[in-house]
Amino acid sequence: VSYKQRYKDSNAFLVYYTQGFDGANRPGIEATDPLEELQTKQFGFRNDVWAAFDDSRAEVQFLVSEGSGDTKDLLSMLARADAALS
């Protein structure tokens, strides 16, 4: 997490009431930053992959313990992980 994001998170009250003012002749702290948006998306995709991977792992354990051959749910969980990686 970037320093800027940590600052905004820990000083949300201040950022809100100053409307993101960060000094004369400087863009507001809440101005959109393409790199920050990319990092946020990457973190979201990473979290989605791990959640889908964890669900898949639990499903494999279930299938092994039950001796079931129905892998439809497992395939959908792996497809979620693949979609987040793409």
Phi and psi restraints in degrees (range 20) as a CNS / XPLOR table:
assign (resid 1 and name C) (resid 2 and name N)
       (resid 2 and name CA) (resid 2 and name C) 1.0 -73.2 20.0 2
assign (resid 2 and name N) (resid 2 and name CA)
       (resid 2 and name C) (resid 3 and name N) 1.0 159.8 20.0 2
assign (resid 2 and name C) (resid 3 and name N)
       (resid 3 and name CA) (resid 3 and name C) 1.0 -58.7 20.0 2
assign (resid 3 and name N) (resid 3 and name CA)
       (resid 3 and name C) (resid 4 and name N) 1.0 -41.8 20.0 2
assign (resid 3 and name C) (resid 4 and name N)
       (resid 4 and name CA) (resid 4 and name C) 1.0 -60.4 20.0 2
assign (resid 4 and name N) (resid 4 and name CA)
       (resid 4 and name C) (resid 5 and name N) 1.0 -43.3 20.0 2
assign (resid 4 and name C) (resid 5 and name N)
       (resid 5 and name CA) (resid 5 and name C) 1.0 -66.3 20.0 2
assign (resid 5 and name N) (resid 5 and name CA)
       (resid 5 and name C) (resid 6 and name N) 1.0 -41.8 20.0 2
assign (resid 5 and name C) (resid 6 and name N)
       (resid 6 and name CA) (resid 6 and name C) 1.0 -62.2 20.0 2
assign (resid 6 and name N) (resid 6 and name CA)
       (resid 6 and name C) (resid 7 and name N) 1.0 -39.2 20.0 2
assign (resid 6 and name C) (resid 7 and name N)
       (resid 7 and name CA) (resid 7 and name C) 1.0 -63.2 20.0 2
assign (resid 7 and name N) (resid 7 and name CA)
       (resid 7 and name C) (resid 8 and name N) 1.0 -47.4 20.0 2
assign (resid 7 and name C) (resid 8 and name N)
       (resid 8 and name CA) (resid 8 and name C) 1.0 -62.6 20.0 2
assign (resid 8 and name N) (resid 8 and name CA)
       (resid 8 and name C) (resid 9 and name N) 1.0 -38.9 20.0 2
assign (resid 8 and name C) (resid 9 and name N)
       (resid 9 and name CA) (resid 9 and name C) 1.0 -66.5 20.0 2
assign (resid 9 and name N) (resid 9 and name CA)
       (resid 9 and name C) (resid 10 and name N) 1.0 -42.4 20.0 2
assign (resid 9 and name C) (resid 10 and name N)
       (resid 10 and name CA) (resid 10 and name C) 1.0 -85.0 20.0 2
assign (resid 10 and name N) (resid 10 and name CA)
       (resid 10 and name C) (resid 11 and name N) 1.0 -12.9 20.0 2
assign (resid 10 and name C) (resid 11 and name N)
       (resid 11 and name CA) (resid 11 and name C) 1.0 -125.7 20.0 2
assign (resid 11 and name N) (resid 11 and name CA)
       (resid 11 and name C) (resid 12 and name N) 1.0 35.7 20.0 2
assign (resid 11 and name C) (resid 12 and name N)
       (resid 12 and name CA) (resid 12 and name C) 1.0 -57.1 20.0 2
assign (resid 12 and name N) (resid 12 and name CA)
       (resid 12 and name C) (resid 13 and name N) 1.0 -40.3 20.0 2
assign (resid 12 and name C) (resid 13 and name N)
       (resid 13 and name CA) (resid 13 and name C) 1.0 -59.3 20.0 2
assign (resid 13 and name N) (resid 13 and name CA)
       (resid 13 and name C) (resid 14 and name N) 1.0 -47.7 20.0 2
assign (resid 13 and name C) (resid 14 and name N)
       (resid 14 and name CA) (resid 14 and name C) 1.0 -65.4 20.0 2
assign (resid 14 and name N) (resid 14 and name CA)
       (resid 14 and name C) (resid 15 and name N) 1.0 -45.0 20.0 2
assign (resid 14 and name C) (resid 15 and name N)
       (resid 15 and name CA) (resid 15 and name C) 1.0 -62.1 20.0 2
assign (resid 15 and name N) (resid 15 and name CA)
       (resid 15 and name C) (resid 16 and name N) 1.0 -40.3 20.0 2
assign (resid 15 and name C) (resid 16 and name N)
       (resid 16 and name CA) (resid 16 and name C) 1.0 -64.2 20.0 2
assign (resid 16 and name N) (resid 16 and name CA)
       (resid 16 and name C) (resid 17 and name N) 1.0 -49.3 20.0 2
assign (resid 16 and name C) (resid 17 and name N)
       (resid 17 and name CA) (resid 17 and name C) 1.0 -78.3 20.0 2
assign (resid 17 and name N) (resid 17 and name CA)
       (resid 17 and name C) (resid 18 and name N) 1.0 -18.8 20.0 2
assign (resid 17 and name C) (resid 18 and name N)
       (resid 18 and name CA) (resid 18 and name C) 1.0 -96.2 20.0 2
assign (resid 18 and name N) (resid 18 and name CA)
       (resid 18 and name C) (resid 19 and name N) 1.0 1.2 20.0 2
assign (resid 18 and name C) (resid 19 and name N)
       (resid 19 and name CA) (resid 19 and name C) 1.0 55.0 20.0 2
assign (resid 19 and name N) (resid 19 and name CA)
       (resid 19 and name C) (resid 20 and name N) 1.0 34.8 20.0 2
assign (resid 19 and name C) (resid 20 and name N)
       (resid 20 and name CA) (resid 20 and name C) 1.0 77.4 20.0 2
assign (resid 20 and name N) (resid 20 and name CA)
       (resid 20 and name C) (resid 21 and name N) 1.0 14.9 20.0 2
assign (resid 20 and name C) (resid 21 and name N)
       (resid 21 and name CA) (resid 21 and name C) 1.0 -62.6 20.0 2
assign (resid 21 and name N) (resid 21 and name CA)
       (resid 21 and name C) (resid 22 and name N) 1.0 128.3 20.0 2
assign (resid 21 and name C) (resid 22 and name N)
       (resid 22 and name CA) (resid 22 and name C) 1.0 -128.5 20.0 2
assign (resid 22 and name N) (resid 22 and name CA)
       (resid 22 and name C) (resid 23 and name N) 1.0 26.8 20.0 2
assign (resid 22 and name C) (resid 23 and name N)
       (resid 23 and name CA) (resid 23 and name C) 1.0 113.2 20.0 2
assign (resid 23 and name N) (resid 23 and name CA)
       (resid 23 and name C) (resid 24 and name N) 1.0 157.3 20.0 2
assign (resid 23 and name C) (resid 24 and name N)
       (resid 24 and name CA) (resid 24 and name C) 1.0 -63.8 20.0 2
assign (resid 24 and name N) (resid 24 and name CA)
       (resid 24 and name C) (resid 25 and name N) 1.0 142.6 20.0 2
assign (resid 24 and name C) (resid 25 and name N)
       (resid 25 and name CA) (resid 25 and name C) 1.0 60.8 20.0 2
assign (resid 25 and name N) (resid 25 and name CA)
       (resid 25 and name C) (resid 26 and name N) 1.0 26.3 20.0 2
assign (resid 25 and name C) (resid 26 and name N)
       (resid 26 and name CA) (resid 26 and name C) 1.0 -124.8 20.0 2
assign (resid 26 and name N) (resid 26 and name CA)
       (resid 26 and name C) (resid 27 and name N) 1.0 145.6 20.0 2
assign (resid 26 and name C) (resid 27 and name N)
       (resid 27 and name CA) (resid 27 and name C) 1.0 -66.6 20.0 2
assign (resid 27 and name N) (resid 27 and name CA)
       (resid 27 and name C) (resid 28 and name N) 1.0 152.3 20.0 2
assign (resid 27 and name C) (resid 28 and name N)
       (resid 28 and name CA) (resid 28 and name C) 1.0 -60.1 20.0 2
assign (resid 28 and name N) (resid 28 and name CA)
       (resid 28 and name C) (resid 29 and name N) 1.0 149.8 20.0 2
assign (resid 28 and name C) (resid 29 and name N)
       (resid 29 and name CA) (resid 29 and name C) 1.0 -67.0 20.0 2
assign (resid 29 and name N) (resid 29 and name CA)
       (resid 29 and name C) (resid 30 and name N) 1.0 -20.5 20.0 2
assign (resid 29 and name C) (resid 30 and name N)
       (resid 30 and name CA) (resid 30 and name C) 1.0 -93.9 20.0 2
assign (resid 30 and name N) (resid 30 and name CA)
       (resid 30 and name C) (resid 31 and name N) 1.0 5.1 20.0 2
assign (resid 30 and name C) (resid 31 and name N)
       (resid 31 and name CA) (resid 31 and name C) 1.0 -62.0 20.0 2
assign (resid 31 and name N) (resid 31 and name CA)
       (resid 31 and name C) (resid 32 and name N) 1.0 143.5 20.0 2
assign (resid 31 and name C) (resid 32 and name N)
       (resid 32 and name CA) (resid 32 and name C) 1.0 -68.7 20.0 2
assign (resid 32 and name N) (resid 32 and name CA)
       (resid 32 and name C) (resid 33 and name N) 1.0 138.8 20.0 2
assign (resid 32 and name C) (resid 33 and name N)
       (resid 33 and name CA) (resid 33 and name C) 1.0 -124.9 20.0 2
assign (resid 33 and name N) (resid 33 and name CA)
       (resid 33 and name C) (resid 34 and name N) 1.0 118.7 20.0 2
assign (resid 33 and name C) (resid 34 and name N)
       (resid 34 and name CA) (resid 34 and name C) 1.0 -57.5 20.0 2
assign (resid 34 and name N) (resid 34 and name CA)
       (resid 34 and name C) (resid 35 and name N) 1.0 -37.6 20.0 2
assign (resid 34 and name C) (resid 35 and name N)
       (resid 35 and name CA) (resid 35 and name C) 1.0 -68.3 20.0 2
assign (resid 35 and name N) (resid 35 and name CA)
       (resid 35 and name C) (resid 36 and name N) 1.0 -36.7 20.0 2
assign (resid 35 and name C) (resid 36 and name N)
       (resid 36 and name CA) (resid 36 and name C) 1.0 -66.8 20.0 2
assign (resid 36 and name N) (resid 36 and name CA)
       (resid 36 and name C) (resid 37 and name N) 1.0 -40.0 20.0 2
assign (resid 36 and name C) (resid 37 and name N)
       (resid 37 and name CA) (resid 37 and name C) 1.0 -64.4 20.0 2
assign (resid 37 and name N) (resid 37 and name CA)
       (resid 37 and name C) (resid 38 and name N) 1.0 -40.6 20.0 2
assign (resid 37 and name C) (resid 38 and name N)
       (resid 38 and name CA) (resid 38 and name C) 1.0 -63.2 20.0 2
assign (resid 38 and name N) (resid 38 and name CA)
       (resid 38 and name C) (resid 39 and name N) 1.0 -43.6 20.0 2
assign (resid 38 and name C) (resid 39 and name N)
       (resid 39 and name CA) (resid 39 and name C) 1.0 -62.9 20.0 2
assign (resid 39 and name N) (resid 39 and name CA)
       (resid 39 and name C) (resid 40 and name N) 1.0 -40.8 20.0 2
assign (resid 39 and name C) (resid 40 and name N)
       (resid 40 and name CA) (resid 40 and name C) 1.0 -61.7 20.0 2
assign (resid 40 and name N) (resid 40 and name CA)
       (resid 40 and name C) (resid 41 and name N) 1.0 -43.7 20.0 2
assign (resid 40 and name C) (resid 41 and name N)
       (resid 41 and name CA) (resid 41 and name C) 1.0 -63.5 20.0 2
assign (resid 41 and name N) (resid 41 and name CA)
       (resid 41 and name C) (resid 42 and name N) 1.0 -42.7 20.0 2
assign (resid 41 and name C) (resid 42 and name N)
       (resid 42 and name CA) (resid 42 and name C) 1.0 -62.2 20.0 2
assign (resid 42 and name N) (resid 42 and name CA)
       (resid 42 and name C) (resid 43 and name N) 1.0 -42.6 20.0 2
assign (resid 42 and name C) (resid 43 and name N)
       (resid 43 and name CA) (resid 43 and name C) 1.0 -63.8 20.0 2
assign (resid 43 and name N) (resid 43 and name CA)
       (resid 43 and name C) (resid 44 and name N) 1.0 -39.5 20.0 2
assign (resid 43 and name C) (resid 44 and name N)
       (resid 44 and name CA) (resid 44 and name C) 1.0 -63.3 20.0 2
assign (resid 44 and name N) (resid 44 and name CA)
       (resid 44 and name C) (resid 45 and name N) 1.0 -45.1 20.0 2
assign (resid 44 and name C) (resid 45 and name N)
       (resid 45 and name CA) (resid 45 and name C) 1.0 -63.0 20.0 2
assign (resid 45 and name N) (resid 45 and name CA)
       (resid 45 and name C) (resid 46 and name N) 1.0 -41.1 20.0 2
assign (resid 45 and name C) (resid 46 and name N)
       (resid 46 and name CA) (resid 46 and name C) 1.0 -59.9 20.0 2
assign (resid 46 and name N) (resid 46 and name CA)
       (resid 46 and name C) (resid 47 and name N) 1.0 -44.5 20.0 2
assign (resid 46 and name C) (resid 47 and name N)
       (resid 47 and name CA) (resid 47 and name C) 1.0 -65.1 20.0 2
assign (resid 47 and name N) (resid 47 and name CA)
       (resid 47 and name C) (resid 48 and name N) 1.0 -38.6 20.0 2
assign (resid 47 and name C) (resid 48 and name N)
       (resid 48 and name CA) (resid 48 and name C) 1.0 -63.3 20.0 2
assign (resid 48 and name N) (resid 48 and name CA)
       (resid 48 and name C) (resid 49 and name N) 1.0 -41.4 20.0 2
assign (resid 48 and name C) (resid 49 and name N)
       (resid 49 and name CA) (resid 49 and name C) 1.0 -62.9 20.0 2
assign (resid 49 and name N) (resid 49 and name CA)
       (resid 49 and name C) (resid 50 and name N) 1.0 -47.4 20.0 2
assign (resid 49 and name C) (resid 50 and name N)
       (resid 50 and name CA) (resid 50 and name C) 1.0 -64.5 20.0 2
assign (resid 50 and name N) (resid 50 and name CA)
       (resid 50 and name C) (resid 51 and name N) 1.0 -37.5 20.0 2
assign (resid 50 and name C) (resid 51 and name N)
       (resid 51 and name CA) (resid 51 and name C) 1.0 -64.4 20.0 2
assign (resid 51 and name N) (resid 51 and name CA)
       (resid 51 and name C) (resid 52 and name N) 1.0 -45.3 20.0 2
assign (resid 51 and name C) (resid 52 and name N)
       (resid 52 and name CA) (resid 52 and name C) 1.0 -66.3 20.0 2
assign (resid 52 and name N) (resid 52 and name CA)
       (resid 52 and name C) (resid 53 and name N) 1.0 -38.3 20.0 2
assign (resid 52 and name C) (resid 53 and name N)
       (resid 53 and name CA) (resid 53 and name C) 1.0 -64.8 20.0 2
assign (resid 53 and name N) (resid 53 and name CA)
       (resid 53 and name C) (resid 54 and name N) 1.0 -41.7 20.0 2
assign (resid 53 and name C) (resid 54 and name N)
       (resid 54 and name CA) (resid 54 and name C) 1.0 -64.8 20.0 2
assign (resid 54 and name N) (resid 54 and name CA)
       (resid 54 and name C) (resid 55 and name N) 1.0 -42.0 20.0 2
assign (resid 54 and name C) (resid 55 and name N)
       (resid 55 and name CA) (resid 55 and name C) 1.0 -61.1 20.0 2
assign (resid 55 and name N) (resid 55 and name CA)
       (resid 55 and name C) (resid 56 and name N) 1.0 -40.6 20.0 2
assign (resid 55 and name C) (resid 56 and name N)
       (resid 56 and name CA) (resid 56 and name C) 1.0 -64.7 20.0 2
assign (resid 56 and name N) (resid 56 and name CA)
       (resid 56 and name C) (resid 57 and name N) 1.0 -41.9 20.0 2
assign (resid 56 and name C) (resid 57 and name N)
       (resid 57 and name CA) (resid 57 and name C) 1.0 -61.6 20.0 2
assign (resid 57 and name N) (resid 57 and name CA)
       (resid 57 and name C) (resid 58 and name N) 1.0 -43.9 20.0 2
assign (resid 57 and name C) (resid 58 and name N)
       (resid 58 and name CA) (resid 58 and name C) 1.0 -65.0 20.0 2
assign (resid 58 and name N) (resid 58 and name CA)
       (resid 58 and name C) (resid 59 and name N) 1.0 -37.4 20.0 2
assign (resid 58 and name C) (resid 59 and name N)
       (resid 59 and name CA) (resid 59 and name C) 1.0 -66.5 20.0 2
assign (resid 59 and name N) (resid 59 and name CA)
       (resid 59 and name C) (resid 60 and name N) 1.0 -39.0 20.0 2
assign (resid 59 and name C) (resid 60 and name N)
       (resid 60 and name CA) (resid 60 and name C) 1.0 -63.1 20.0 2
assign (resid 60 and name N) (resid 60 and name CA)
       (resid 60 and name C) (resid 61 and name N) 1.0 -43.9 20.0 2
assign (resid 60 and name C) (resid 61 and name N)
       (resid 61 and name CA) (resid 61 and name C) 1.0 -60.0 20.0 2
assign (resid 61 and name N) (resid 61 and name CA)
       (resid 61 and name C) (resid 62 and name N) 1.0 -40.4 20.0 2
assign (resid 61 and name C) (resid 62 and name N)
       (resid 62 and name CA) (resid 62 and name C) 1.0 -64.8 20.0 2
assign (resid 62 and name N) (resid 62 and name CA)
       (resid 62 and name C) (resid 63 and name N) 1.0 -45.9 20.0 2
assign (resid 62 and name C) (resid 63 and name N)
       (resid 63 and name CA) (resid 63 and name C) 1.0 -62.7 20.0 2
assign (resid 63 and name N) (resid 63 and name CA)
       (resid 63 and name C) (resid 64 and name N) 1.0 -38.8 20.0 2
assign (resid 63 and name C) (resid 64 and name N)
       (resid 64 and name CA) (resid 64 and name C) 1.0 -68.0 20.0 2
assign (resid 64 and name N) (resid 64 and name CA)
       (resid 64 and name C) (resid 65 and name N) 1.0 -42.6 20.0 2
assign (resid 64 and name C) (resid 65 and name N)
       (resid 65 and name CA) (resid 65 and name C) 1.0 -70.0 20.0 2
assign (resid 65 and name N) (resid 65 and name CA)
       (resid 65 and name C) (resid 66 and name N) 1.0 -33.3 20.0 2
assign (resid 65 and name C) (resid 66 and name N)
       (resid 66 and name CA) (resid 66 and name C) 1.0 -88.2 20.0 2
assign (resid 66 and name N) (resid 66 and name CA)
       (resid 66 and name C) (resid 67 and name N) 1.0 -17.8 20.0 2
assign (resid 66 and name C) (resid 67 and name N)
       (resid 67 and name CA) (resid 67 and name C) 1.0 70.4 20.0 2
assign (resid 67 and name N) (resid 67 and name CA)
       (resid 67 and name C) (resid 68 and name N) 1.0 21.8 20.0 2
assign (resid 67 and name C) (resid 68 and name N)
       (resid 68 and name CA) (resid 68 and name C) 1.0 -81.8 20.0 2
assign (resid 68 and name N) (resid 68 and name CA)
       (resid 68 and name C) (resid 69 and name N) 1.0 150.4 20.0 2
assign (resid 68 and name C) (resid 69 and name N)
       (resid 69 and name CA) (resid 69 and name C) 1.0 -105.5 20.0 2
assign (resid 69 and name N) (resid 69 and name CA)
       (resid 69 and name C) (resid 70 and name N) 1.0 1.6 20.0 2
assign (resid 69 and name C) (resid 70 and name N)
       (resid 70 and name CA) (resid 70 and name C) 1.0 -81.4 20.0 2
assign (resid 70 and name N) (resid 70 and name CA)
       (resid 70 and name C) (resid 71 and name N) 1.0 107.3 20.0 2
assign (resid 70 and name C) (resid 71 and name N)
       (resid 71 and name CA) (resid 71 and name C) 1.0 -107.1 20.0 2
assign (resid 71 and name N) (resid 71 and name CA)
       (resid 71 and name C) (resid 72 and name N) 1.0 14.9 20.0 2
assign (resid 71 and name C) (resid 72 and name N)
       (resid 72 and name CA) (resid 72 and name C) 1.0 -58.9 20.0 2
assign (resid 72 and name N) (resid 72 and name CA)
       (resid 72 and name C) (resid 73 and name N) 1.0 -46.6 20.0 2
assign (resid 72 and name C) (resid 73 and name N)
       (resid 73 and name CA) (resid 73 and name C) 1.0 -64.6 20.0 2
assign (resid 73 and name N) (resid 73 and name CA)
       (resid 73 and name C) (resid 74 and name N) 1.0 -41.2 20.0 2
assign (resid 73 and name C) (resid 74 and name N)
       (resid 74 and name CA) (resid 74 and name C) 1.0 -61.5 20.0 2
assign (resid 74 and name N) (resid 74 and name CA)
       (resid 74 and name C) (resid 75 and name N) 1.0 -43.4 20.0 2
assign (resid 74 and name C) (resid 75 and name N)
       (resid 75 and name CA) (resid 75 and name C) 1.0 -64.4 20.0 2
assign (resid 75 and name N) (resid 75 and name CA)
       (resid 75 and name C) (resid 76 and name N) 1.0 -36.7 20.0 2
assign (resid 75 and name C) (resid 76 and name N)
       (resid 76 and name CA) (resid 76 and name C) 1.0 -68.4 20.0 2
assign (resid 76 and name N) (resid 76 and name CA)
       (resid 76 and name C) (resid 77 and name N) 1.0 -35.9 20.0 2
assign (resid 76 and name C) (resid 77 and name N)
       (resid 77 and name CA) (resid 77 and name C) 1.0 -67.9 20.0 2
assign (resid 77 and name N) (resid 77 and name CA)
       (resid 77 and name C) (resid 78 and name N) 1.0 -41.4 20.0 2
assign (resid 77 and name C) (resid 78 and name N)
       (resid 78 and name CA) (resid 78 and name C) 1.0 -67.7 20.0 2
assign (resid 78 and name N) (resid 78 and name CA)
       (resid 78 and name C) (resid 79 and name N) 1.0 -32.3 20.0 2
assign (resid 78 and name C) (resid 79 and name N)
       (resid 79 and name CA) (resid 79 and name C) 1.0 -66.8 20.0 2
assign (resid 79 and name N) (resid 79 and name CA)
       (resid 79 and name C) (resid 80 and name N) 1.0 -36.5 20.0 2
assign (resid 79 and name C) (resid 80 and name N)
       (resid 80 and name CA) (resid 80 and name C) 1.0 -61.7 20.0 2
assign (resid 80 and name N) (resid 80 and name CA)
       (resid 80 and name C) (resid 81 and name N) 1.0 -43.6 20.0 2
assign (resid 80 and name C) (resid 81 and name N)
       (resid 81 and name CA) (resid 81 and name C) 1.0 -64.2 20.0 2
assign (resid 81 and name N) (resid 81 and name CA)
       (resid 81 and name C) (resid 82 and name N) 1.0 -41.9 20.0 2
assign (resid 81 and name C) (resid 82 and name N)
       (resid 82 and name CA) (resid 82 and name C) 1.0 -64.4 20.0 2
assign (resid 82 and name N) (resid 82 and name CA)
       (resid 82 and name C) (resid 83 and name N) 1.0 -39.3 20.0 2
assign (resid 82 and name C) (resid 83 and name N)
       (resid 83 and name CA) (resid 83 and name C) 1.0 -64.5 20.0 2
assign (resid 83 and name N) (resid 83 and name CA)
       (resid 83 and name C) (resid 84 and name N) 1.0 -37.6 20.0 2
assign (resid 83 and name C) (resid 84 and name N)
       (resid 84 and name CA) (resid 84 and name C) 1.0 -70.8 20.0 2
assign (resid 84 and name N) (resid 84 and name CA)
       (resid 84 and name C) (resid 85 and name N) 1.0 -29.7 20.0 2
assign (resid 84 and name C) (resid 85 and name N)
       (resid 85 and name CA) (resid 85 and name C) 1.0 -77.7 20.0 2
assign (resid 85 and name N) (resid 85 and name CA)
       (resid 85 and name C) (resid 86 and name N) 1.0 -23.0 20.0 2
